Amino acid sequence: EVQLVESGGGLVQTGGSLRLSCAASGFTFGNYDMSWVRQAPGKGPEWVSEITSDAGTIAYADSVKGRFTVSRDNTKNTLYLQMTNLKPNDTAKYYCATEQGDYWGQGTQVTVAA
């Protein structure tokens, strides 16, 4: 069974940091490009970042560039998103997914208090 399980979300103050993790199982994680996508209440999904299977290419949305860092550990089948200098408009549910959208996690909530 394919699973993507996000963790690490929570409530932080403006300017704080969080590290999200996404544990993958049931498929060959190291063969897949991966993405982080977020969805704020009442809004559509917003692509946040992506990383190729070998971590050779990384991209970020302009809204998070310079504050968020994506990484992966293929030996642990885990994707990460280090988030710093968090702002209230970063509040959203964060999902990891394969870049093609084949597989999605259930999401983890990040709430940034003003």
VOGU-3710 file (C-alpha; in Angstrom, 3 decimals, decimal comma):
1> evqlvesggg> 0,000/0,000/0,000  1,341/3,396/-1,007  1,567/5,861/1,856  2,845/9,400/2,265  2,610/10,534/5,869  3,362/14,147/6,734  4,309/15,296/10,212  5,847/18,263/11,960  3,106/20,822/11,603  1,846/22,933/14,467
11> lvqtggslrl> 1,233/26,403/15,817  4,103/28,888/15,765  4,535/32,615/16,171  5,440/34,895/13,299  9,137/34,555/12,608  9,274/31,016/13,953  10,415/27,834/12,280  9,083/24,365/11,633  10,414/21,306/9,905  7,947/19,133/8,059
21> scaasgftfg> 8,649/15,511/7,230  6,979/13,197/4,767  7,580/9,485/5,214  7,023/7,426/2,087  6,299/3,725/1,777  4,858/1,284/-0,708  6,692/2,636/-3,740  10,264/3,313/-4,820  10,618/6,768/-3,315  14,081/7,331/-4,748
31> nydmswvrqa> 12,725/7,114/-8,290  10,235/9,942/-7,881  10,458/13,706/-8,082  8,551/15,103/-5,111  6,613/18,254/-4,329  5,199/20,168/-1,407  1,808/21,776/-1,945  -0,195/23,837/0,528  -3,799/24,876/0,788  -4,961/27,748/2,934
41> pgkgpewvse> -8,539/27,907/4,218  -10,889/29,009/1,467  -8,183/29,006/-1,190  -7,012/26,658/-3,886  -3,873/24,556/-3,719  -0,566/26,389/-4,038  2,589/24,679/-5,202  5,415/25,380/-2,729  8,499/23,459/-3,807  9,769/20,510/-5,746
51> itsdagtiay> 12,880/18,378/-5,722  14,019/15,876/-8,296  14,622/12,245/-7,416  18,367/12,783/-6,993  17,945/16,225/-5,404  19,830/17,645/-8,333  17,196/20,224/-9,157  15,142/22,169/-6,631  12,582/24,881/-7,164  10,497/27,134/-4,921
61> adsvkgrftv> 7,497/29,355/-5,240  8,428/33,026/-5,049  6,349/33,339/-1,882  8,669/31,022/0,054  12,007/31,470/-1,710  14,765/32,263/0,753  12,725/31,055/3,720  11,930/27,413/2,951  14,365/24,614/2,141  13,335/21,280/0,654
71> srdntkntly> 15,481/18,192/1,005  15,180/14,449/0,899  16,878/11,372/2,270  16,370/8,509/-0,144  17,932/6,069/2,316  15,147/6,912/4,762  12,402/7,358/2,151  11,702/10,770/3,620  11,073/14,231/2,212  11,594/17,362/4,322
81> lqmtnlkpnd> 10,584/20,996/4,275  12,473/23,330/6,594  10,455/26,498/7,053  11,941/29,604/8,636  10,778/33,182/9,183  7,198/31,973/9,032  4,465/34,489/8,298  0,716/34,408/8,965  0,015/33,891/5,271  2,027/30,654/5,425
91> takyycateq> -0,887/29,241/7,424  -2,175/26,263/5,462  -2,370/22,522/5,314  0,843/21,230/3,778  0,861/18,150/1,592  3,651/16,138/0,087  3,044/14,473/-3,238  4,859/12,902/-6,098  5,554/15,582/-8,673  3,206/13,944/-11,182
101> gdywgqgtqv> 0,457/13,782/-8,585  0,271/10,004/-8,481  0,411/9,877/-4,714  -0,554/12,375/-1,989  -0,302/12,473/1,759  -3,072/13,460/4,131  -1,440/16,760/5,019  -0,181/18,455/8,156  -1,542/21,749/9,456  0,734/24,741/9,899
111> tvaa> -0,685/27,749/11,708  1,334/30,926/12,107  0,041/33,344/14,708  0,436/37,047/14,127
//
